[in-house]
Amino acid sequence: MFTEINSDLRPVPCLLMRGGTSRGPIFLESDLPADQTARDRVLLAAMGSPDRRQIDGLGGAHPLTSKAGIVRTSSTPGVALDFLFAQLQPDSDTVDTTPNCGNMLAAVVPFALERGLIAPQGDTTTARVLTLNTGMQCDITVPTPGGRLQYGGGARIDGVPGTAAPITINFLDTAGSVCPALLPTGRVLDRVQVEGAGIAPFTIDTTLIDNGMPMVLVRAADLGRTGYETVAELNVDADLKTRLEVLRLAVGPMMGLGDVTKKNYPKMCLVAAPRDGGSIATRCFIPHVCHDSIGVLAAVTVATACVLEGAVTQGMAALSAGLQKAVSVEHPSGEFSVELGLDPENPQQVTRAALLRTARLIMRGEVMIPETAWKGQ
């Protein structure tokens, strides 16, 4: 396919894929260095980080397009695939494999089919995936009519143009994915006293929660905002971002996360009453840039807070009655629907979380890595 040229660049096979509202290269684990430090150097070189424009790599100069995935056949009984998600930042040399990413998760089974790790099962193919970042498992179903992987279809998700084939993700156990528990402090509501350099001390109500993603939920009104601001407005709101970061650093230890200064979590989320027919309005930060939409597991976590009595969402979340909840999470570019199942014996307990995503293969080939990055010279 390619003419071999003797150079100081090393080709590494990968598929560039969109998963949900995110994008990045996905690699077979066996195509990357086994040593973690060397692997991270290769990922940084592949993405072009650290550089705000990521001009020398595959990255798209935004956290949503500065992601990578690593896949292998699983040795865990009952599990088909292992997936390791890596969050990179355009202007940082960090490779964070601690949090999950439910968007890139949607691309794992298509990747595995493309690379021959699994075979089509019929008109649909379901594979159980273990996310190595947190030990979370989920069942992912993709359409494979006639044994052929299908990317085109009529499913639409906000934040992605056009339509595509539906991919369903059924999470099996998301509570306390990174934190010690769904509610790491044991409380639905925590009143936090916050003080730090450059801000006046303040006290604010929060819901500290992790149902797939560690999140800090606060009412937008409690920070003097509406919760309906545009992404551009929030990204230049220096006072708000400073206060959110000081709050994030303050609650990190409370959530069992320790010092989160250099971590990409917990994510910060402003919540407000819905205004476009959904259940709740959100503006999320990941953690320092306002998200153009909302992450998959962030949406699951926000939806979970909406069904908990006493959370900061109480009194503003619009929900239907019954033990099966369809929660529509509004975000800057549309909405994200999450299906939750509640325990009949304890309606405060979420027993099921499922959602719809799409994915697409954008390009397949080899990313060229400088030998110095591979060898660490």
LOGU-661620 format. One record per residue (C-alpha): residue in one letter; residue number from 1; x, y, z. Coordinates in nm, 3 decimals. Example, Ala and Ser with C-alpha at 12.3 -4.5 7.8 and 13.67 -1.06 7.14 Angstrom:
REM LOGU-661620
   rest    nr         X         Y         Z
      A     1     1.230    -0.450     0.780
      S     2     1.367    -0.106     0.714
***
This chain:
REM LOGU-661620
   rest    nr         X         Y         Z
      M     1     0.000     0.000     0.000
      F     2     0.282     0.238     0.089
      T     3     0.629     0.270    -0.060
      E     4     0.883     0.192     0.210
      I     5     1.110     0.490     0.271
      N     6     1.411     0.475     0.497
      S     7     1.356     0.758     0.747
      D     8     1.367     0.834     1.116
      L     9     0.987     0.800     1.145
      R    10     0.826     0.480     1.272
      P    11     0.484     0.381     1.133
      V    12     0.224     0.274     1.388
      P    13    -0.109     0.131     1.261
      C    14    -0.426     0.300     1.388
      L    15    -0.781     0.385     1.294
      L    16    -0.891     0.745     1.326
      M    17    -1.247     0.723     1.455
      R    18    -1.529     0.938     1.577
      G    19    -1.700     0.803     1.884
      G    20    -2.009     0.999     1.983
      T    21    -1.906     1.365     1.996
      S    22    -1.535     1.287     2.034
      R    23    -1.261     1.185     1.795
      G    24    -0.919     1.027     1.806
      P    25    -0.692     0.744     1.695
      I    26    -0.750     0.392     1.828
      F    27    -0.464     0.145     1.849
      L    28    -0.417    -0.224     1.908
      E    29    -0.230    -0.262     2.235
      S    30     0.026    -0.485     2.062
      D    31     0.117    -0.203     1.821
      L    32     0.228     0.027     2.105
      P    33     0.523     0.003     2.345
      A    34     0.454    -0.217     2.648
      D    35     0.629     0.031     2.876
      Q    36     0.379     0.295     2.995
      T    37     0.623     0.587     2.978
      A    38     0.721     0.499     2.621
      R    39     0.355     0.444     2.529
      D    40     0.264     0.789     2.657
      R    41     0.547     0.947     2.456
      V    42     0.412     0.777     2.144
      L    43     0.057     0.899     2.212
      L    44     0.178     1.254     2.269
      A    45     0.373     1.244     1.944
      A    46     0.075     1.098     1.758
      M    47    -0.154     1.377     1.877
      G    48     0.100     1.661     1.845
      S    49     0.091     1.755     2.213
      P    50     0.193     1.971     2.382
      D    51     0.099     2.242     2.135
      R    52    -0.216     2.451     2.147
      R    53    -0.281     2.389     1.775
      Q    54    -0.149     2.030     1.774
      I    55    -0.016     2.123     1.431
      D    56     0.236     1.837     1.427
      G    57    -0.009     1.554     1.498
      L    58    -0.361     1.414     1.468
      G    59    -0.513     1.623     1.747
      G    60    -0.782     1.879     1.673
      A    61    -0.675     2.154     1.915
      H    62    -0.959     2.077     2.158
      P    63    -0.998     1.827     2.445
      L    64    -1.281     1.651     2.256
      T    65    -1.050     1.581     1.963
      S    66    -0.743     1.510     2.173
      K    67    -0.836     1.158     2.278
      A    68    -0.696     0.813     2.205
      G    69    -0.800     0.453     2.263
      I    70    -0.614     0.128     2.310
      V    71    -0.793    -0.206     2.255
      R    72    -0.706    -0.571     2.308
      T    73    -0.883    -0.905     2.329
      S    74    -0.986    -0.957     2.692
      S    75    -0.874    -1.240     2.915
      T    76    -1.154    -1.167     3.165
      P    77    -1.423    -1.439     3.163
      G    78    -1.738    -1.324     2.984
      V    79    -1.568    -1.013     2.843
      A    80    -1.476    -0.982     2.475
      L    81    -1.265    -0.666     2.469
      D    82    -1.053    -0.452     2.699
      F    83    -1.047    -0.077     2.631
      L    84    -0.808     0.179     2.775
      F    85    -0.904     0.542     2.717
      A    86    -0.641     0.815     2.714
      Q    87    -0.726     1.184     2.754
      L    88    -0.460     1.417     2.620
      Q    89    -0.464     1.795     2.622
      P    90    -0.355     2.017     2.333
      D    91    -0.120     2.233     2.539
      S    92    -0.007     1.978     2.799
      D    93     0.227     1.679     2.804
      T    94    -0.007     1.473     3.025
      V    95    -0.171     1.144     2.927
      D    96    -0.454     1.071     3.169
      T    97    -0.584     0.713     3.172
      T    98    -0.778     0.751     3.496
      P    99    -1.126     0.858     3.375
      N   100    -1.362     0.684     3.135
      C   101    -1.494     0.826     2.808
      G   102    -1.835     0.702     2.705
      N   103    -1.815     0.875     2.367
      M   104    -1.497     0.703     2.249
      L   105    -1.639     0.384     2.400
      A   106    -1.892     0.383     2.115
      A   107    -1.610     0.327     1.865
      V   108    -1.460     0.023     2.039
      V   109    -1.676    -0.252     1.888
      P   110    -1.658    -0.107     1.534
      F   111    -1.279    -0.089     1.577
      A   112    -1.267    -0.451     1.695
      L   113    -1.471    -0.565     1.396
      E   114    -1.252    -0.365     1.158
      R   115    -0.936    -0.519     1.305
      G   116    -1.072    -0.873     1.327
      L   117    -1.067    -0.901     1.707
      I   118    -1.429    -1.020     1.703
      A   119    -1.658    -1.155     1.429
      P   120    -2.006    -1.031     1.332
      Q   121    -2.281    -1.228     1.507
      G   122    -2.573    -1.165     1.271
      D   123    -2.781    -0.858     1.197
      T   124    -2.652    -0.705     1.519
      T   125    -2.332    -0.773     1.710
      T   126    -2.309    -0.731     2.087
      A   127    -1.980    -0.742     2.274
      R   128    -1.903    -0.694     2.639
      V   129    -1.631    -0.437     2.694
      L   130    -1.422    -0.384     3.005
      T   131    -1.297    -0.028     3.047
      L   132    -0.957    -0.071     3.208
      N   133    -0.954     0.287     3.336
      T   134    -1.206     0.212     3.610
      G   135    -1.301    -0.156     3.577
      M   136    -1.645    -0.069     3.440
      Q   137    -1.818    -0.317     3.207
      C   138    -2.083    -0.253     2.944
      D   139    -2.258    -0.430     2.658
      I   140    -2.226    -0.250     2.324
      T   141    -2.448    -0.338     2.028
      V   142    -2.377    -0.232     1.670
      P   143    -2.568    -0.309     1.348
      T   144    -2.405    -0.573     1.125
      P   145    -2.678    -0.665     0.871
      G   146    -2.571    -0.961     0.663
      G   147    -2.250    -0.979     0.864
      R   148    -2.137    -0.637     0.735
      L   149    -2.053    -0.352     0.972
      Q   150    -2.289    -0.063     0.908
      Y   151    -2.197     0.299     0.979
      G   152    -2.484     0.467     0.793
      G   153    -2.830     0.493     0.944
      G   154    -3.101     0.719     1.076
      A   155    -2.983     0.779     1.434
      R   156    -2.909     1.139     1.522
      I   157    -2.715     1.267     1.822
      D   158    -2.678     1.635     1.901
      G   159    -2.326     1.765     1.852
      V   160    -2.266     1.553     1.538
      P   161    -2.391     1.655     1.192
      G   162    -2.612     1.421     0.994
      T   163    -2.727     1.073     1.092
      A   164    -2.556     0.738     1.142
      A   165    -2.618     0.382     1.253
      P   166    -2.739     0.349     1.614
      I   167    -2.498     0.208     1.872
      T   168    -2.651     0.117     2.208
      I   169    -2.446     0.108     2.525
      N   170    -2.587    -0.067     2.831
      F   171    -2.373     0.008     3.137
      L   172    -2.356    -0.274     3.388
      D   173    -2.194    -0.106     3.689
      T   174    -2.105     0.262     3.682
      A   175    -2.159     0.370     4.043
      G   176    -1.836     0.487     4.204
      S   177    -1.632     0.444     3.886
      V   178    -1.339     0.647     4.022
      C   179    -1.469     0.766     4.358
      P   180    -1.528     0.526     4.650
      A   181    -1.905     0.528     4.591
      L   182    -2.188     0.685     4.392
      L   183    -2.204     0.955     4.661
      P   184    -1.844     0.966     4.785
      T   185    -1.925     1.175     5.091
      G   186    -2.231     0.964     5.173
      R   187    -2.451     1.270     5.126
      V   188    -2.668     1.386     4.837
      L   189    -2.597     1.750     4.919
      D   190    -2.277     1.904     5.054
      R   191    -2.244     2.268     5.152
      V   192    -1.883     2.362     5.078
      Q   193    -1.693     2.664     5.207
      V   194    -1.455     2.781     4.938
      E   195    -1.164     3.020     4.955
      G   196    -0.859     3.071     4.740
      A   197    -0.627     3.321     4.582
      G   198    -0.796     3.581     4.366
      I   199    -1.152     3.523     4.488
      A   200    -1.367     3.628     4.779
      P   201    -1.459     3.332     5.007
      F   202    -1.802     3.184     4.937
      T   203    -2.026     2.896     5.045
      I   204    -2.210     2.687     4.789
      D   205    -2.437     2.382     4.775
      T   206    -2.301     2.093     4.568
      T   207    -2.389     1.740     4.472
      L   208    -2.069     1.535     4.456
      I   209    -2.148     1.224     4.254
      D   210    -1.991     0.955     4.038
      N   211    -2.211     0.729     3.827
      G   212    -1.950     0.674     3.558
      M   213    -1.779     1.013     3.586
      P   214    -1.681     1.209     3.899
      M   215    -1.891     1.525     3.884
      V   216    -1.946     1.838     4.090
      L   217    -2.295     1.975     4.027
      V   218    -2.381     2.330     4.128
      R   219    -2.678     2.551     4.053
      A   220    -2.578     2.808     3.795
      A   221    -2.780     3.070     3.984
      D   222    -2.567     3.013     4.296
      L   223    -2.269     3.140     4.096
      G   224    -2.458     3.434     3.950
      R   225    -2.509     3.272     3.609
      T   226    -2.821     3.160     3.423
      G   227    -2.694     2.822     3.304
      Y   228    -2.797     2.912     2.949
      E   229    -2.482     3.105     2.851
      T   230    -2.305     3.010     2.530
      V   231    -1.984     2.809     2.533
      A   232    -1.795     3.113     2.405
      E   233    -1.930     3.331     2.686
      L   234    -1.834     3.079     2.954
      N   235    -1.487     3.015     2.814
      V   236    -1.396     3.383     2.852
      D   237    -1.561     3.414     3.195
      A   238    -1.238     3.426     3.395
      D   239    -1.408     3.490     3.730
      L   240    -1.639     3.189     3.693
      K   241    -1.357     2.959     3.581
      T   242    -1.139     3.066     3.873
      R   243    -1.418     3.001     4.123
      L   244    -1.497     2.663     3.967
      E   245    -1.133     2.558     3.982
      V   246    -1.093     2.660     4.346
      L   247    -1.412     2.465     4.424
      R   248    -1.283     2.164     4.228
      L   249    -0.959     2.161     4.422
      A   250    -1.151     2.191     4.750
      V   251    -1.384     1.896     4.688
      G   252    -1.125     1.661     4.535
      P   253    -1.021     1.522     4.876
      M   254    -1.387     1.509     4.987
      M   255    -1.459     1.282     4.691
      G   256    -1.170     1.049     4.773
      L   257    -0.974     1.177     4.473
      G   258    -0.693     1.349     4.661
      D   259    -0.515     1.641     4.497
      V   260    -0.685     1.691     4.160
      T   261    -0.467     1.979     4.044
      K   262    -0.322     1.778     3.756
      K   263    -0.624     1.553     3.699
      N   264    -0.894     1.588     3.435
      Y   265    -1.166     1.517     3.691
      P   266    -1.391     1.582     3.866
      K   267    -1.583     1.756     3.590
      M   268    -1.765     2.072     3.691
      C   269    -2.127     2.118     3.586
      L   270    -2.366     2.413     3.614
      V   271    -2.730     2.304     3.624
      A   272    -3.048     2.500     3.562
      A   273    -3.414     2.435     3.490
      P   274    -3.473     2.302     3.137
      R   275    -3.591     2.549     2.879
      D   276    -3.608     2.341     2.559
      G   277    -3.841     2.060     2.664
      G   278    -3.576     1.847     2.837
      S   279    -3.529     1.740     3.198
      I   280    -3.235     1.958     3.308
      A   281    -3.008     2.220     3.149
      T   282    -2.630     2.181     3.183
      R   283    -2.305     2.360     3.113
      C   284    -2.010     2.128     3.180
      F   285    -1.638     2.201     3.208
      I   286    -1.381     1.929     3.118
      P   287    -1.252     2.050     3.360
      H   288    -1.131     2.395     3.251
      V   289    -1.291     2.428     2.906
      C   290    -1.667     2.449     2.862
      H   291    -1.792     2.140     2.677
      D   292    -1.972     2.206     2.348
      S   293    -2.217     1.933     2.449
      I   294    -2.178     1.685     2.739
      G   295    -1.985     1.362     2.783
      V   296    -2.169     1.031     2.781
      L   297    -2.087     0.933     3.138
      A   298    -2.125     1.291     3.253
      A   299    -2.480     1.279     3.116
      V   300    -2.544     0.950     3.296
      T   301    -2.415     1.103     3.620
      V   302    -2.620     1.423     3.584
      A   303    -2.930     1.217     3.502
      T   304    -2.870     1.007     3.813
      A   305    -2.851     1.319     4.029
      C   306    -3.187     1.426     3.887
      V   307    -3.359     1.118     4.036
      L   308    -3.198     1.153     4.381
      E   309    -3.406     1.320     4.649
      G   310    -3.228     1.625     4.789
      A   311    -2.972     1.682     4.511
      V   312    -2.903     2.032     4.377
      T   313    -3.121     1.940     4.079
      Q   314    -3.431     1.900     4.298
      G   315    -3.698     2.155     4.217
      M   316    -3.563     2.222     3.869
      A   317    -3.543     1.878     3.704
      A   318    -3.853     1.782     3.504
      L   319    -3.907     1.405     3.530
      S   320    -4.184     1.160     3.451
      A   321    -4.331     0.926     3.711
      G   322    -4.241     0.559     3.739
      L   323    -3.934     0.342     3.787
      Q   324    -3.815     0.378     3.425
      K   325    -3.689     0.729     3.368
      A   326    -3.607     0.887     3.034
      V   327    -3.390     1.184     3.130
      S   328    -3.320     1.443     2.861
      V   329    -3.005     1.635     2.952
      E   330    -2.993     1.968     2.769
      H   331    -2.649     2.099     2.671
      P   332    -2.514     2.384     2.453
      S   333    -2.561     2.200     2.123
      G   334    -2.881     2.008     2.194
      E   335    -2.979     1.727     2.429
      F   336    -2.862     1.384     2.543
      S   337    -3.116     1.119     2.640
      V   338    -3.037     0.867     2.915
      E   339    -3.258     0.575     3.018
      L   340    -3.243     0.494     3.388
      G   341    -3.400     0.202     3.572
      L   342    -3.472     0.245     3.944
      D   343    -3.482    -0.023     4.212
      P   344    -3.847    -0.089     4.311
      E   345    -3.736    -0.149     4.671
      N   346    -3.526     0.169     4.682
      P   347    -3.608     0.430     4.416
      Q   348    -3.294     0.618     4.522
      Q   349    -3.091     0.332     4.371
      V   350    -3.022     0.329     3.995
      T   351    -3.003    -0.027     3.861
      R   352    -2.964     0.038     3.488
      A   353    -2.825     0.308     3.261
      A   354    -2.848     0.287     2.883
      L   355    -2.802     0.531     2.597
      L   356    -2.764     0.575     2.224
      R   357    -2.447     0.684     2.043
      T   358    -2.307     0.670     1.691
      A   359    -1.955     0.623     1.555
      R   360    -1.769     0.636     1.226
      L   361    -1.439     0.522     1.084
      I   362    -1.275     0.833     0.940
      M   363    -0.935     0.704     0.828
      R   364    -0.720     0.395     0.860
      G   365    -0.348     0.375     0.811
      E   366    -0.029     0.454     1.001
      V   367     0.060     0.749     1.216
      M   368     0.427     0.836     1.184
      I   369     0.612     0.857     1.517
      P   370     0.966     0.999     1.547
      E   371     1.209     0.728     1.655
      T   372     1.326     0.961     1.931
      A   373     0.975     0.954     2.084
      W   374     0.953     0.576     2.057
      K   375     1.296     0.516     2.206
      G   376     1.290     0.805     2.453
      Q   377     1.609     0.965     2.329
***
